């Protein structure tokens, strides 16, 4: 259990620092962008909270780095796109996306990374969550409670294989939050790379 809690404590520290920095920036610029960093655990059968609750009128720009192990029978770790050779079946959290890809959730909407260097933008207000695309099992559900502020994922009806149990590693996500750009905006806003 502690190996889950420690990264979470680290996350809180990052969030706290990020908030302080953003407050300082707000004094000089209304276009300040607040950046949050979160390590999403491959073995977590839970929607892991990013620490970001997106307000109305704001856009979250999400990118990811690193690789994680999703299937012990694969000879490689995979990035945010997952294993591009395999399209997930109905037993997966998001069927049709790549097996082992990074999933992003706000409300009931789930988006999947299809490329490792993809940039996903979200304008829907609400809490932003992440998890790996794998098969939810009963074993995984029992361990999901370790994820503080996470949403455990119920086992799939046709659950098979090891699910989240043979996963390891983390993918690091970066969530940059800024005001949604409008055409009438007098100044050039941030968010473009
Ligand atoms: Ca797995």
py3Dmol code that shows the C-alpha trace and the ligand (Angstrom):
import py3Dmol

protein = """\
ATOM      1  CA  UNK A   1       0.000   0.000   0.000  1.00  0.00           C
ATOM      2  CA  UNK A   2       2.817   2.404   0.831  1.00  0.00           C
ATOM      3  CA  UNK A   3       4.268   2.286  -2.626  1.00  0.00           C
ATOM      4  CA  UNK A   4       1.027   3.843  -3.808  1.00  0.00           C
ATOM      5  CA  UNK A   5       0.862   6.425  -1.082  1.00  0.00           C
ATOM      6  CA  UNK A   6       4.400   7.757  -1.453  1.00  0.00           C
ATOM      7  CA  UNK A   7       3.993   8.927  -5.061  1.00  0.00           C
ATOM      8  CA  UNK A   8       0.737  10.530  -4.027  1.00  0.00           C
ATOM      9  CA  UNK A   9       2.439  12.542  -1.314  1.00  0.00           C
ATOM     10  CA  UNK A  10       4.998  13.611  -3.902  1.00  0.00           C
ATOM     11  CA  UNK A  11       2.158  14.634  -6.178  1.00  0.00           C
ATOM     12  CA  UNK A  12       0.640  16.814  -3.468  1.00  0.00           C
ATOM     13  CA  UNK A  13       3.957  18.587  -3.091  1.00  0.00           C
ATOM     14  CA  UNK A  14       4.102  19.249  -6.835  1.00  0.00           C
ATOM     15  CA  UNK A  15       0.525  20.514  -6.884  1.00  0.00           C
ATOM     16  CA  UNK A  16       1.176  22.789  -3.936  1.00  0.00           C
ATOM     17  CA  UNK A  17       4.290  24.248  -5.565  1.00  0.00           C
ATOM     18  CA  UNK A  18       2.452  24.678  -8.843  1.00  0.00           C
ATOM     19  CA  UNK A  19      -0.323  26.617  -7.164  1.00  0.00           C
ATOM     20  CA  UNK A  20       2.069  28.979  -5.474  1.00  0.00           C
ATOM     21  CA  UNK A  21       3.836  29.650  -8.766  1.00  0.00           C
ATOM     22  CA  UNK A  22       0.537  30.288 -10.529  1.00  0.00           C
ATOM     23  CA  UNK A  23      -0.592  32.781  -7.911  1.00  0.00           C
ATOM     24  CA  UNK A  24       2.640  34.698  -8.374  1.00  0.00           C
ATOM     25  CA  UNK A  25       2.179  34.731 -12.144  1.00  0.00           C
ATOM     26  CA  UNK A  26      -1.402  35.909 -11.877  1.00  0.00           C
ATOM     27  CA  UNK A  27      -0.206  39.180 -10.433  1.00  0.00           C
ATOM     28  CA  UNK A  28       1.620  40.032 -13.619  1.00  0.00           C
ATOM     29  CA  UNK A  29      -0.377  38.271 -16.320  1.00  0.00           C
ATOM     30  CA  UNK A  30      -3.948  37.159 -16.848  1.00  0.00           C
ATOM     31  CA  UNK A  31      -2.738  34.537 -19.304  1.00  0.00           C
ATOM     32  CA  UNK A  32      -0.800  32.567 -16.723  1.00  0.00           C
ATOM     33  CA  UNK A  33      -0.728  28.855 -17.315  1.00  0.00           C
ATOM     34  CA  UNK A  34      -0.773  26.511 -14.373  1.00  0.00           C
ATOM     35  CA  UNK A  35       1.088  23.231 -14.826  1.00  0.00           C
ATOM     36  CA  UNK A  36       0.392  20.020 -12.950  1.00  0.00           C
ATOM     37  CA  UNK A  37       2.481  16.857 -13.148  1.00  0.00           C
ATOM     38  CA  UNK A  38       1.222  13.420 -12.204  1.00  0.00           C
ATOM     39  CA  UNK A  39       2.688   9.944 -12.374  1.00  0.00           C
ATOM     40  CA  UNK A  40       0.009   7.528 -13.520  1.00  0.00           C
ATOM     41  CA  UNK A  41       0.622   4.016 -12.183  1.00  0.00           C
ATOM     42  CA  UNK A  42       0.286   1.210 -14.707  1.00  0.00           C
ATOM     43  CA  UNK A  43      -0.932  -1.248 -12.073  1.00  0.00           C
ATOM     44  CA  UNK A  44      -3.732   0.984 -10.837  1.00  0.00           C
ATOM     45  CA  UNK A  45      -7.178  -0.354 -11.676  1.00  0.00           C
ATOM     46  CA  UNK A  46      -8.557   3.017 -10.705  1.00  0.00           C
ATOM     47  CA  UNK A  47      -9.107   6.360 -12.343  1.00  0.00           C
ATOM     48  CA  UNK A  48      -6.207   8.219 -10.784  1.00  0.00           C
ATOM     49  CA  UNK A  49      -6.951  11.855 -10.003  1.00  0.00           C
ATOM     50  CA  UNK A  50      -4.633  14.359 -11.657  1.00  0.00           C
ATOM     51  CA  UNK A  51      -5.204  17.026  -9.029  1.00  0.00           C
ATOM     52  CA  UNK A  52      -6.840  19.183 -11.695  1.00  0.00           C
ATOM     53  CA  UNK A  53     -10.485  20.162 -11.530  1.00  0.00           C
ATOM     54  CA  UNK A  54     -10.914  22.124 -14.739  1.00  0.00           C
ATOM     55  CA  UNK A  55     -13.035  25.264 -14.351  1.00  0.00           C
ATOM     56  CA  UNK A  56     -15.442  26.465 -17.022  1.00  0.00           C
ATOM     57  CA  UNK A  57     -13.734  28.616 -19.630  1.00  0.00           C
ATOM     58  CA  UNK A  58     -10.382  26.883 -19.200  1.00  0.00           C
ATOM     59  CA  UNK A  59      -8.518  24.403 -21.390  1.00  0.00           C
ATOM     60  CA  UNK A  60      -6.277  21.588 -20.172  1.00  0.00           C
ATOM     61  CA  UNK A  61      -3.455  20.678 -22.537  1.00  0.00           C
ATOM     62  CA  UNK A  62      -2.237  17.160 -21.761  1.00  0.00           C
ATOM     63  CA  UNK A  63       1.004  15.496 -22.823  1.00  0.00           C
ATOM     64  CA  UNK A  64       2.747  12.370 -21.572  1.00  0.00           C
ATOM     65  CA  UNK A  65       6.274  10.954 -21.301  1.00  0.00           C
ATOM     66  CA  UNK A  66       7.826   7.647 -20.290  1.00  0.00           C
ATOM     67  CA  UNK A  67       6.940   3.992 -20.735  1.00  0.00           C
ATOM     68  CA  UNK A  68       5.195   1.347 -18.671  1.00  0.00           C
ATOM     69  CA  UNK A  69       4.852  -2.423 -18.645  1.00  0.00           C
ATOM     70  CA  UNK A  70       1.325  -3.566 -19.460  1.00  0.00           C
ATOM     71  CA  UNK A  71       1.584  -7.209 -20.447  1.00  0.00           C
ATOM     72  CA  UNK A  72       4.205  -9.656 -19.144  1.00  0.00           C
ATOM     73  CA  UNK A  73       4.077 -11.548 -22.451  1.00  0.00           C
ATOM     74  CA  UNK A  74       5.131  -8.498 -24.471  1.00  0.00           C
ATOM     75  CA  UNK A  75       8.841  -8.086 -25.067  1.00  0.00           C
ATOM     76  CA  UNK A  76       8.708  -4.330 -24.538  1.00  0.00           C
ATOM     77  CA  UNK A  77       7.400  -1.498 -22.477  1.00  0.00           C
ATOM     78  CA  UNK A  78       5.117   0.921 -24.256  1.00  0.00           C
ATOM     79  CA  UNK A  79       4.506   4.665 -24.168  1.00  0.00           C
ATOM     80  CA  UNK A  80       1.259   6.615 -23.895  1.00  0.00           C
ATOM     81  CA  UNK A  81       0.037   5.172 -27.207  1.00  0.00           C
ATOM     82  CA  UNK A  82       0.143   1.662 -25.753  1.00  0.00           C
ATOM     83  CA  UNK A  83       0.936  -1.313 -27.976  1.00  0.00           C
ATOM     84  CA  UNK A  84       0.091  -0.135 -31.472  1.00  0.00           C
ATOM     85  CA  UNK A  85      -0.070  -3.769 -32.664  1.00  0.00           C
ATOM     86  CA  UNK A  86      -3.088  -4.566 -30.518  1.00  0.00           C
ATOM     87  CA  UNK A  87      -6.541  -3.044 -30.550  1.00  0.00           C
ATOM     88  CA  UNK A  88      -8.322  -3.531 -27.241  1.00  0.00           C
ATOM     89  CA  UNK A  89     -11.296  -5.892 -27.070  1.00  0.00           C
ATOM     90  CA  UNK A  90     -14.568  -5.207 -25.260  1.00  0.00           C
ATOM     91  CA  UNK A  91     -13.064  -6.504 -22.005  1.00  0.00           C
ATOM     92  CA  UNK A  92     -10.777  -3.467 -21.831  1.00  0.00           C
ATOM     93  CA  UNK A  93     -11.648  -0.200 -20.137  1.00  0.00           C
ATOM     94  CA  UNK A  94     -11.740   1.431 -23.578  1.00  0.00           C
ATOM     95  CA  UNK A  95     -12.283  -1.005 -26.416  1.00  0.00           C
ATOM     96  CA  UNK A  96     -11.036  -0.004 -29.842  1.00  0.00           C
ATOM     97  CA  UNK A  97      -8.099   1.983 -28.441  1.00  0.00           C
ATOM     98  CA  UNK A  98      -4.634   0.409 -28.228  1.00  0.00           C
ATOM     99  CA  UNK A  99      -4.004  -2.075 -25.430  1.00  0.00           C
ATOM    100  CA  UNK A 100      -2.008  -0.401 -22.690  1.00  0.00           C
ATOM    101  CA  UNK A 101      -2.525   3.151 -23.856  1.00  0.00           C
ATOM    102  CA  UNK A 102      -2.997   6.104 -21.528  1.00  0.00           C
ATOM    103  CA  UNK A 103      -6.641   7.031 -20.976  1.00  0.00           C
ATOM    104  CA  UNK A 104      -7.927  10.457 -19.926  1.00  0.00           C
ATOM    105  CA  UNK A 105     -11.313  10.894 -18.310  1.00  0.00           C
ATOM    106  CA  UNK A 106     -13.506  13.892 -17.501  1.00  0.00           C
ATOM    107  CA  UNK A 107     -17.063  13.167 -16.435  1.00  0.00           C
ATOM    108  CA  UNK A 108     -18.233  10.232 -18.548  1.00  0.00           C
ATOM    109  CA  UNK A 109     -15.982  11.070 -21.487  1.00  0.00           C
ATOM    110  CA  UNK A 110     -12.871   8.934 -21.991  1.00  0.00           C
ATOM    111  CA  UNK A 111     -10.168   9.804 -24.518  1.00  0.00           C
ATOM    112  CA  UNK A 112      -7.233   7.616 -25.504  1.00  0.00           C
ATOM    113  CA  UNK A 113      -3.704   8.484 -26.544  1.00  0.00           C
ATOM    114  CA  UNK A 114      -3.085   7.028 -30.016  1.00  0.00           C
ATOM    115  CA  UNK A 115       0.458   8.417 -30.376  1.00  0.00           C
ATOM    116  CA  UNK A 116       3.129   8.737 -27.699  1.00  0.00           C
ATOM    117  CA  UNK A 117       3.604  12.435 -28.473  1.00  0.00           C
ATOM    118  CA  UNK A 118      -0.063  13.258 -28.858  1.00  0.00           C
ATOM    119  CA  UNK A 119      -1.450  16.460 -27.353  1.00  0.00           C
ATOM    120  CA  UNK A 120      -4.945  16.078 -25.922  1.00  0.00           C
ATOM    121  CA  UNK A 121      -6.905  19.221 -25.164  1.00  0.00           C
ATOM    122  CA  UNK A 122      -9.908  19.232 -22.858  1.00  0.00           C
ATOM    123  CA  UNK A 123     -12.443  22.024 -22.519  1.00  0.00           C
ATOM    124  CA  UNK A 124     -15.066  20.148 -20.521  1.00  0.00           C
ATOM    125  CA  UNK A 125     -15.194  21.346 -16.906  1.00  0.00           C
ATOM    126  CA  UNK A 126     -14.590  18.735 -14.227  1.00  0.00           C
ATOM    127  CA  UNK A 127     -11.991  16.566 -12.532  1.00  0.00           C
ATOM    128  CA  UNK A 128      -9.384  15.026 -14.841  1.00  0.00           C
ATOM    129  CA  UNK A 129      -8.432  11.378 -14.235  1.00  0.00           C
ATOM    130  CA  UNK A 130      -6.003   8.937 -15.838  1.00  0.00           C
ATOM    131  CA  UNK A 131      -5.463   5.194 -16.070  1.00  0.00           C
ATOM    132  CA  UNK A 132      -3.906   2.547 -18.307  1.00  0.00           C
ATOM    133  CA  UNK A 133      -6.098   0.729 -20.811  1.00  0.00           C
ATOM    134  CA  UNK A 134      -6.224  -2.845 -19.524  1.00  0.00           C
ATOM    135  CA  UNK A 135      -8.770  -5.470 -18.448  1.00  0.00           C
ATOM    136  CA  UNK A 136     -10.401  -4.759 -15.085  1.00  0.00           C
ATOM    137  CA  UNK A 137     -10.469  -7.859 -12.835  1.00  0.00           C
ATOM    138  CA  UNK A 138     -11.611  -8.772  -9.317  1.00  0.00           C
ATOM    139  CA  UNK A 139      -7.989  -8.890  -8.119  1.00  0.00           C
ATOM    140  CA  UNK A 140      -7.357  -5.440  -9.480  1.00  0.00           C
ATOM    141  CA  UNK A 141     -10.437  -4.061  -7.786  1.00  0.00           C
ATOM    142  CA  UNK A 142      -9.225  -5.281  -4.400  1.00  0.00           C
ATOM    143  CA  UNK A 143      -6.042  -3.222  -4.819  1.00  0.00           C
ATOM    144  CA  UNK A 144      -7.768  -0.168  -6.286  1.00  0.00           C
ATOM    145  CA  UNK A 145      -8.646   1.181  -2.840  1.00  0.00           C
ATOM    146  CA  UNK A 146      -4.975   2.111  -2.403  1.00  0.00           C
ATOM    147  CA  UNK A 147      -5.474   4.983  -4.817  1.00  0.00           C
ATOM    148  CA  UNK A 148      -6.534   7.878  -2.677  1.00  0.00           C
ATOM    149  CA  UNK A 149      -9.056  10.100  -4.458  1.00  0.00           C
ATOM    150  CA  UNK A 150      -9.180   7.580  -7.282  1.00  0.00           C
ATOM    151  CA  UNK A 151     -12.266   5.938  -8.730  1.00  0.00           C
ATOM    152  CA  UNK A 152     -11.978   2.113  -8.638  1.00  0.00           C
ATOM    153  CA  UNK A 153     -12.869   0.449 -11.934  1.00  0.00           C
ATOM    154  CA  UNK A 154     -15.363  -2.407 -11.690  1.00  0.00           C
ATOM    155  CA  UNK A 155     -14.330  -5.753 -13.215  1.00  0.00           C
ATOM    156  CA  UNK A 156     -15.324  -6.419 -16.810  1.00  0.00           C
ATOM    157  CA  UNK A 157     -18.007  -9.047 -17.347  1.00  0.00           C
ATOM    158  CA  UNK A 158     -15.727 -11.038 -19.625  1.00  0.00           C
ATOM    159  CA  UNK A 159     -12.554 -10.298 -17.650  1.00  0.00           C
ATOM    160  CA  UNK A 160      -9.641 -12.504 -18.634  1.00  0.00           C
ATOM    161  CA  UNK A 161      -5.893 -12.620 -18.170  1.00  0.00           C
ATOM    162  CA  UNK A 162      -3.793 -10.784 -15.631  1.00  0.00           C
ATOM    163  CA  UNK A 163      -5.409  -7.398 -16.081  1.00  0.00           C
ATOM    164  CA  UNK A 164      -3.592  -4.735 -14.068  1.00  0.00           C
ATOM    165  CA  UNK A 165      -1.814  -7.304 -11.922  1.00  0.00           C
ATOM    166  CA  UNK A 166       1.200  -7.801 -14.226  1.00  0.00           C
ATOM    167  CA  UNK A 167       1.647  -4.090 -14.923  1.00  0.00           C
ATOM    168  CA  UNK A 168       4.525  -1.987 -13.709  1.00  0.00           C
ATOM    169  CA  UNK A 169       5.994   1.467 -14.076  1.00  0.00           C
ATOM    170  CA  UNK A 170       4.472   4.894 -14.520  1.00  0.00           C
ATOM    171  CA  UNK A 171       3.760   7.333 -17.297  1.00  0.00           C
ATOM    172  CA  UNK A 172       4.261  10.936 -16.372  1.00  0.00           C
ATOM    173  CA  UNK A 173       1.542  13.292 -17.493  1.00  0.00           C
ATOM    174  CA  UNK A 174       1.751  17.052 -17.760  1.00  0.00           C
ATOM    175  CA  UNK A 175      -1.497  18.993 -17.500  1.00  0.00           C
ATOM    176  CA  UNK A 176      -1.216  22.668 -18.444  1.00  0.00           C
ATOM    177  CA  UNK A 177      -4.294  24.675 -17.542  1.00  0.00           C
ATOM    178  CA  UNK A 178      -4.984  28.055 -19.108  1.00  0.00           C
ATOM    179  CA  UNK A 179      -7.921  30.183 -20.119  1.00  0.00           C
ATOM    180  CA  UNK A 180      -9.634  28.925 -23.259  1.00  0.00           C
ATOM    181  CA  UNK A 181      -8.583  31.002 -26.250  1.00  0.00           C
ATOM    182  CA  UNK A 182     -11.177  33.211 -27.855  1.00  0.00           C
ATOM    183  CA  UNK A 183     -10.969  34.943 -31.216  1.00  0.00           C
ATOM    184  CA  UNK A 184     -11.724  38.284 -29.622  1.00  0.00           C
ATOM    185  CA  UNK A 185      -8.818  37.926 -27.224  1.00  0.00           C
ATOM    186  CA  UNK A 186      -6.718  41.096 -27.496  1.00  0.00           C
ATOM    187  CA  UNK A 187      -3.491  39.314 -26.595  1.00  0.00           C
ATOM    188  CA  UNK A 188      -1.925  36.181 -27.941  1.00  0.00           C
ATOM    189  CA  UNK A 189      -2.599  33.498 -25.358  1.00  0.00           C
ATOM    190  CA  UNK A 190      -0.434  30.623 -24.285  1.00  0.00           C
ATOM    191  CA  UNK A 191      -0.808  26.957 -25.051  1.00  0.00           C
ATOM    192  CA  UNK A 192       0.901  26.769 -28.435  1.00  0.00           C
ATOM    193  CA  UNK A 193       4.107  24.816 -28.531  1.00  0.00           C
TER     194      UNK A 193
END
"""
ligand_1 = """\
1
CA
Ca -1.688 -6.222 -17.820
"""
view = py3Dmol.view(width=600, height=400)
view.addModel(protein, "pdb")
view.setStyle({"model": 0}, {"cartoon": {"style": "trace"}})
view.addModel(ligand_1, "xyz")
view.setStyle({"model": 1}, {"stick": {}})
view.zoomTo()
view.show()
